[in-house]
Amino acid sequence: MTSLSKTIWGGFGVLVAIFMLSPLVLVVLFSFGENEHAMFPMGGLTLGWYETLFASRDFLVALKNSAIVTGSVGAVSTVIGTSAALALARLPTRRAGLMIMA
């Protein structure tokens, strides 16, 4: 692969990353605006939406439940993944390759 083609593919990758992340950047940006709708001009900057969010009891209950589920899934996944990796590391290379493919 030539230097020019690497540069072109690298530039293309950067453009794709910008395209994929731009909606997230806009959502975060608009979350600090005073307007109820996502539009330019944004009006002023405010933390009012976050004050309303964290004042909501329903949000805090949902946040607690999400943290419990996330922590549980993370712990179980870590144990299962580590156990699988240790088991595969002890197998002969050919057999481990077959197990990974399955």
C-alpha positions in Angstrom: 0.0 0.0 0.0 1.5 3.3 -1.0 1.9 6.3 1.2 -0.8 8.2 -0.8 -3.4 5.5 -0.4 -2.7 5.2 3.3 -3.2 9.0 3.6 -6.5 8.8 1.6 -7.8 5.9 3.7 -6.7 7.6 6.9 -8.5 10.8 5.8 -11.6 8.8 4.9 -11.5 7.2 8.4 -11.3 10.5 10.1 -14.3 11.8 8.0 -16.4 8.7 8.9 -15.5 9.2 12.6 -16.6 12.9 12.4 -19.8 11.9 10.7 -20.6 9.3 13.3 -19.8 11.4 16.3 -21.4 14.7 15.1 -25.0 13.8 16.3 -23.6 13.1 19.8 -21.7 16.4 19.9 -24.9 18.2 18.8 -27.0 16.5 21.4 -24.6 17.5 24.2 -24.3 21.0 22.8 -28.1 21.5 22.6 -28.5 20.1 26.2 -26.9 23.3 27.5 -29.2 25.6 25.4 -32.2 27.5 26.8 -34.5 26.6 23.9 -37.0 23.7 24.3 -36.2 22.5 20.8 -32.8 21.7 19.2 -32.3 24.7 16.9 -29.9 27.5 16.2 -29.6 30.1 17.6 -29.5 28.3 20.9 -30.4 31.4 23.0 -28.3 31.4 26.2 -26.4 28.7 27.9 -28.0 27.1 31.0 -27.8 24.1 33.3 -31.6 24.3 33.9 -32.4 21.1 32.0 -29.9 19.2 34.2 -31.4 20.8 37.3 -34.8 19.6 36.2 -33.5 16.1 35.4 -31.7 15.5 38.7 -34.6 16.9 40.7 -36.8 14.2 39.2 -37.3 11.2 41.6 -38.1 8.9 38.6 -34.8 9.7 37.0 -32.9 8.9 40.2 -34.6 5.6 40.6 -33.9 4.7 36.9 -30.3 5.8 37.4 -29.9 3.5 40.4 -31.4 0.6 38.5 -29.2 1.2 35.5 -26.1 1.3 37.8 -27.1 -2.0 39.4 -27.7 -3.7 36.1 -24.5 -2.3 34.6 -22.4 -3.3 37.6 -23.8 -6.8 37.6 -23.4 -7.4 33.9 -19.9 -6.0 34.0 -18.9 -8.3 36.9 -20.4 -11.4 35.4 -19.0 -10.7 32.0 -15.5 -10.2 33.4 -15.6 -13.5 35.3 -16.9 -15.4 32.2 -14.5 -13.7 29.8 -11.5 -14.3 32.0 -12.4 -17.9 32.6 -12.9 -18.5 28.9 -9.5 -16.8 28.1 -7.7 -18.9 30.7 -9.3 -22.1 29.3 -8.4 -21.2 25.7 -4.8 -20.4 26.8 -4.4 -23.9 28.2 -5.7 -25.7 25.0 -3.4 -26.7 22.2 -3.2 -24.0 19.5 -5.2 -25.9 16.9 -8.0 -26.8 19.3 -8.1 -23.2 20.7 -8.4 -21.9 17.1 -11.3 -24.2 16.4 -13.1 -23.2 19.7 -12.7 -19.5 18.8 -14.1 -20.1 15.3 -17.2 -21.9 16.7 
